[in-house]
Amino acid sequence: PPPLLRLTDALPLAPDRVTFTEHKATGSSASPSAPDLASEAALLDYLDTIPGARERFVWKVFKAGAGSAQRARARGFKTWVIYYADELATEPTYLADADLVGPVYNDTQAAFSIAIATGKPVLSHIITNAAQRDLALGKGADGFMNSNVTLLGP
């Protein structure tokens, strides 16, 4: 397989694109370690060096990483909090830390309705084909996450 592309090498390839960025260690953990928090801060510091960073980057987290979203928002970054329907039933308040809300494409209409009721843009995840895209859009998603657009078809 080809080597992984470093962020520092990837960003110049698409200088005019919004980039969704996730710090894996803190974006899905309710209690990250001190080294993980330091690494997250270093990544946010790096993003701060890029002109127009607040318009270019969206910080992505899972529900468990709501603390990471709070830290990114405190630094002025937009956030996208993704979740699963059962998480809404147990603790919906973390959605306050989201600028964009992300239900799973096959969540119930009730879960989508909670997302829509926040008044924030709803970007569904993880879409891998046209049927999933259409399902999410039919439930009210404004957009969706997909890392391989060639799989979506027309």
C-alpha positions in Angstrom: 0.0 0.0 0.0 1.1 3.6 -0.5 2.5 5.4 2.5 0.2 7.6 4.6 0.0 11.2 3.5 1.1 13.7 6.2 -1.3 16.5 6.9 1.5 19.0 6.2 1.7 17.4 2.7 -2.0 17.1 2.1 -3.2 20.6 2.9 -1.3 22.3 0.1 -2.9 20.0 -2.4 -6.3 21.5 -1.7 -5.7 24.9 -0.3 -9.3 26.1 -0.9 -11.1 23.2 0.7 -12.7 22.9 4.1 -11.0 20.1 5.9 -12.6 18.0 8.7 -9.9 17.1 11.1 -10.1 14.6 13.9 -7.6 13.9 16.7 -8.3 10.2 17.1 -7.0 9.9 20.7 -9.1 12.7 22.1 -12.0 12.8 19.6 -13.5 9.6 20.9 -12.4 9.5 24.5 -14.2 10.9 27.6 -11.0 10.8 29.6 -7.9 11.2 27.4 -4.4 10.8 28.9 -2.1 13.8 29.5 0.1 12.9 26.5 -3.0 12.7 24.3 -4.2 16.1 25.5 -0.7 17.5 24.7 -0.8 16.0 21.2 -4.3 17.5 20.6 -3.0 20.9 21.7 0.0 20.5 19.3 -2.4 19.7 16.4 -4.6 22.7 17.2 -1.4 24.8 17.5 -0.4 23.6 14.1 -3.8 24.4 12.6 -3.4 27.9 14.1 -0.4 28.5 11.9 -2.4 28.1 8.7 -4.0 31.3 7.3 -7.8 31.2 7.5 -7.7 28.2 9.9 -11.1 29.1 11.5 -12.8 29.0 8.1 -10.8 26.1 6.7 -11.0 23.5 9.5 -13.9 21.7 11.2 -12.9 19.7 14.3 -14.6 16.3 14.3 -15.4 14.3 17.4 -17.6 11.4 18.6 -20.0 12.0 21.5 -17.4 10.6 23.9 -14.9 13.3 22.7 -17.2 16.2 23.6 -14.4 17.6 25.7 -12.2 17.8 22.6 -15.0 19.7 20.8 -15.1 22.1 23.8 -11.4 22.7 23.6 -11.5 23.3 19.9 -14.4 25.6 20.1 -12.7 27.6 22.8 -9.9 28.2 20.2 -12.5 29.3 17.6 -12.8 26.2 15.5 -16.1 24.9 14.2 -17.0 21.4 15.5 -18.9 18.4 14.1 -20.1 16.0 16.7 -21.2 12.7 15.4 -23.2 10.2 17.4 -25.4 7.1 17.5 -29.1 7.2 18.3 -28.7 5.5 21.7 -26.3 8.2 22.8 -29.0 10.8 22.3 -31.3 9.0 24.7 -28.7 9.0 27.5 -27.1 12.5 27.1 -28.3 14.8 24.4 -26.8 17.9 26.0 -23.3 17.4 24.4 -24.9 18.6 21.1 -24.5 22.1 22.5 -20.8 21.9 21.7 -21.5 21.1 18.0 -21.7 23.6 15.2 -22.6 20.6 12.9 -24.5 17.6 14.1 -23.9 14.1 12.8 -26.4 11.2 13.1 -25.7 7.9 11.4 -27.5 7.5 8.1 -29.6 4.5 9.4 -30.6 6.1 12.7 -34.3 6.4 13.3 -36.3 9.4 12.1 -36.6 10.3 15.8 -32.9 10.6 16.1 -32.7 12.7 13.0 -35.5 14.9 14.3 -33.4 15.6 17.5 -30.5 16.6 15.3 -32.7 18.8 13.1 -34.3 20.4 16.1 -30.9 21.8 17.2 -31.2 24.2 14.2 -27.6 23.3 13.3 -26.6 21.8 9.9 -27.0 18.0 9.9 -24.2 16.0 8.2 -24.9 12.3 8.4 -22.2 9.7 8.5 -20.7 7.3 7.3 -22.1 7.1 3.8 -20.6 4.5 1.5 -23.2 4.2 -1.3 -26.0 6.1 -3.0 -28.8 4.2 -1.1 -27.3 5.3 2.3 -26.9 8.9 1.0 -30.6 8.9 -0.2 -31.8 7.5 3.2 -29.9 10.2 5.1 -31.1 13.0 2.9 -34.7 11.6 3.0 -34.6 11.8 6.8 -33.5 15.5 6.7 -29.7 15.5 6.5 -28.3 18.6 4.9 -25.2 16.7 3.8 -23.1 13.7 4.6 -19.6 12.3 5.2 -18.1 10.2 2.5 -14.4 9.6 1.9 -14.9 7.9 -1.5 -17.3 9.8 -3.7 -16.8 7.5 -6.7 -18.9 4.9 -4.7 -22.0 7.2 -4.7 -22.9 7.1 -8.3 -25.1 9.7 -9.9 
